[in-house]
Amino acid sequence: MHSSSRRSFLQQSFSGAILLAPSMHGLIERARIAAVEPERLEIARAAGYGPLVSIGPELALPEGFTCEVLSYNGKPMSDGTPTPGAFDGMAAFALPNGNVRLIRNHENRDRPWTTHPKGDRAKAYDAKGAGCVSSLEVRFDRNGRPELVRDFISLTGTIVNCAGGPTPWQSWLTCEESVEGKAHGWTQEHGYIFEVPASAESEVVPVPLKAMGRFVHEAVAVDPGTGVVYETEDRLVAGFYRFIPARPGMLSAGGRLQMLAVDDRPNIDTADGQSVGVTYPVHWVPIENPDPPGAWEDSSAVFRQGFDQGAARFARLEGCWWGDDSVFFHATNGGDARRGQVWQYRPVAADRGELTLVFESPSAAVLDYPDNITVSPRGGIVICEDGGGTQYLRGLTRDGRIFEFAQNTLNNTEFAGACFSPDGRTLFVNIMGSTTDAGTQRGATLAIRGPWDKGAL
């Protein structure tokens, strides 16, 4: 991409979400209500779109909403490859022809001796890696009904492609949630981020972005004004990172990896004992070796570099997204009830910022292990749960009310990859399905439409 195009993308926001971020006062008040007045939870749920009703084998949704199945595992793709399972993180991009490009992760967890790359083995990063990325092209008919035009593998040979995130320069960053390597039977070292352009019409050559760190990656969010990439780490003892690119919009040119630390609170443990609404001043400490040679046997090798300098620890960081001139991210196991926290980091200077706990779940009935997160162009938040038993998509209103928006009626695997179409009219989401080739639980990519203007999303 030309440098002028990169600058143009970096000056743009994601589909208006920055201007319509949820009210932080509302989120804080909602958390306080949940903690001290649990009987009001039913009132909060009623603030959504209404009761959920089954609309087919995959979902229960509020009345007036519809669902189309765009893709499911095992179905032959346009390139002849059976659609891989383990549907996870995803993003939607506008194509020049008016269609939508979906780019989707596949969090395959097979071992190196039980599987193989899903696409062109000549282009695979690892000759044994079964994790991959697929790309879908979706068009809408005159009635707004989505239909799949074509789909294909767009990156192959990685492992445990969990989440990731879109960039303002129209690409998808896919993250490996494993630091295994040759010592474990793979042909390459893992634990990296890879990039897939939304414009790609076939498989890309996988290039590990090693300067962005080798650790148990989960999700990323990009500041569209600076090109800084924020990264979460999916470990029970985790750090929150940022990558400052040497050339914004060109991550392969390298840059600097840093880890968040709270001023005057070295090694603060944010997992519990936190107060919703309290803001910490923070700074960033350098990670001198983002690709340590011992990472394959010690998943904390990067984390410890920051922690030794006083960086903060979080309880298993997963989904994150950019909005309201800040990044919001989930601590999936955080909180006194260990059911999840929503944190906000807002930069206030080049090397300084503010960290605020804006929501903490008091119980599984309110929010159960938040994972992927996205924002509606109308300002509400969609949270994918990865808890036990029945799985829900939760909605969070701009004034802090939380409600059930969708229920997985297909199986008990998690929701993932929620993202809105560029015009905001369609919510795409994945039901993960089995994470191994031998698994029997079905995964699916769904398109949800309905009366968005009647509620928060």
Protein Blocks (a to p, Z undefined) as FASTA:
>chain_A
ZZklmmmmmmpceehlmmmcccfklmmmmmmmmmmmmmlmmmmmmmmnopcddfbjkbcc
dehiacddfbdehiacfkopacdehiacddddddfkopacdddddddfbdfklgccfbdf
klpfblkbcbdcddddddddfkopacdfbdcdfbehiahifbddddfkopaddddfbfbd
fknopabdehiacdddfklcbdcdddddfknopaddfbdcddfknopacdddddfbdcdd
ddddfbghiaknopaddddddehighiafkgopaehiacdddddddfblbcfklmmomkl
mmmmmmmnopacdehiabdddeehiacdddfkgcjklnapcdddddfbfkbccdddfbdc
fbfklogciabddddfkopacdddddehjaddddddfkopacdfbdcfkbmcdcehiacd
fkopaccdddebjabfkbmbdcdddddddjfklmmZZ
